[in-house]
């Protein structure tokens, strides 16, 4: 049931995003579009509540409960950036807005961009770790929480990999080709 709900939340996220942007730009109803976009966090609240009820009802904590926490964490950390990304592209295509800004390719600007990306991914993983820890405490000593702890370890890897990528752009900045500098 949890996995089905996660899939339903993901589908609903994209449906609400498409509907919100359609109302905002194509139908010229920005308030309705904003209302639809603001409904997206409710999906995570529902998933969180159902997962908590499932665990409290005696379900053995397993990878599905961990996946729910990770999904919520990633929506918190990356959802806003995804909405902004889609909004900029739709505004450009439909509402004659400016072209979306592209990430910088070289030097310090690229390193700063990579640190911002790493920050979003680290926030997502940190929220997931916190939710997983809350689930471990919620279940208590009554259940086997090994799968939840395993998800926490995976999230630490996500943080580490993103920090390594950002650090690599800082320590070894990509330089603009000589042909473009001239």
N, C-alpha and C positions, 0 to 999 in steps of 0.2 A: 504494500500500500504506500509506503514512504517513497519508494522509487517512482511510482506512478505519479505521486503528488509533486515530486521534484520535476519530472518531465512536464507535468501540467503547468507548474509555475514558470518554467522556462518558456514554454509556448505562449502562455499568457503575457509574460514580459514583452515578447516581441509583438504580440497582437496589440497590447496596450500602447507600445511605442509607435507602431505603425498607425494606429487609430489616432493617437494623440497628435502626431505630426500631420496626419491627413486633415484633422479638424483645424489644426493651427494654421496650416499653409494653404492646402487645396480648397477647403471650405471656408476659409477666412473667419474662423471662430476660435480665436486664440484662447479665450477663457475656458471653453469646453476642452480644447486640446490640453491646456495646462491641468485641468481637473483630471483628465484621463492619465496624464503622466504622473500626477501626484498619487494616483491609485496604486502605482507599482510597488511601493513599500508594503502595502497591505498583503501582497502575495507572500512576502517573507514572514510577516506576522502570522499568517495562517499556517505556513509550513512549520514555523517554530512551535506554535501551539499544538499542532497535530503530533509533532515529534515528541514534545514533552508529555502529552497525554498518552501516547503509545508507550513511552518509557515508564511512566507512572502506573500504567495499567499492567505492568509486569513483563513487558516485552524484554527479551534479552538484548542488551546493547550490541549492535553489530555494525558492519560496514555501511549499512543503509542510514543509520542514525548519524554516523560520522559524515557521510556524503551530504546529508541535509545541512549539517553545521557548516561544512565547507561551502556548499552552495550559497547559504545565507551570507557567509563571510565574503565571498567573492562578489556577490551582488552589492554588498555594502561598499566594498573597496573599489569595484570597477564599474558599477552600474551607472553612476553619475557621468563618468567619462564616456561611457558607451552612448548615453542619451545625448551628451554634448556633441559627440562625433557625428551621430546620425542627424541631429538638428542642424548642424552646420552644413552638411551635404544637402539636406532637403531644402533648407533656406536658399542655398545657392541655385539648386535645380528648379525649384518651383516659384520662389518669391524674389528672384533676381537679387539675392543677397551676394555678398562678396565671396570669392572662392575660399574654400576652407584652407586654413594655414597648414602648410606641410611642416613636418618636423625638420629641424636643421640637420644638415648632413655632416658638418665638420666642426672640429675644434671644441672650444669651451661650451658653445651653445648646444652642441650635440650631447656633451657630457651632462649638462644641466637637464636636458630633456630626458636622458636615460635615468638620472637620479629621480626625477619626478615619476617616471614609469615604475621604477623600483619601489618608490614610496607607496604608490597605489597598490601594487601587488603585495607589498609587505603589510600594508594596512589590511588588505583582504585576508591574508594568511593569519595575521594577529587576531582579527575578529574571529576567524574560524577556530584558532587555538583557544581563545577565551570561551567560546560557546562549547567547544569540546570539553574543556575543563569543567565548565558549569554542568555539563551532562554527566561527567564522571562523579562530581559531588552529588548531583541529583539522584543518581542511581545508588551511590554509597557502596557499602561493602556487600550488598546483597547480590550484585551481579558482576559478571566478568566484563571489565571495561578495557580489556586489552586492545580491542579493535579501535576504540576511541583514542587511546594513547598512540596507536600506530598512525592514525590520521594526524595527530599533533606532530609526530616526527616528520611526516611528509610535508606538512606546512612549514616546518623549520627548514627543510630542503628548498622549498619554494622561495623563502626569504633569502637563504644563502645564495642560491643561484642568481636571483635578481640583483643582490648586492654585488656579486662578482661581476656581472655584466656591466653594471653602472661603474664600478671601480675600474674595469678595463678601459672604458671610454675616458675616464679621468687620467689614468696612468699612461695610456697609449692612445692619445686622441687621433682620430682620423683626420689627416691633413687634406686640404683642398688640392686637387691636381694642379701642377704648374701651368697647364694650358688654360685653366679657368682663372688663375690669378693675374694673368697678363692683360 
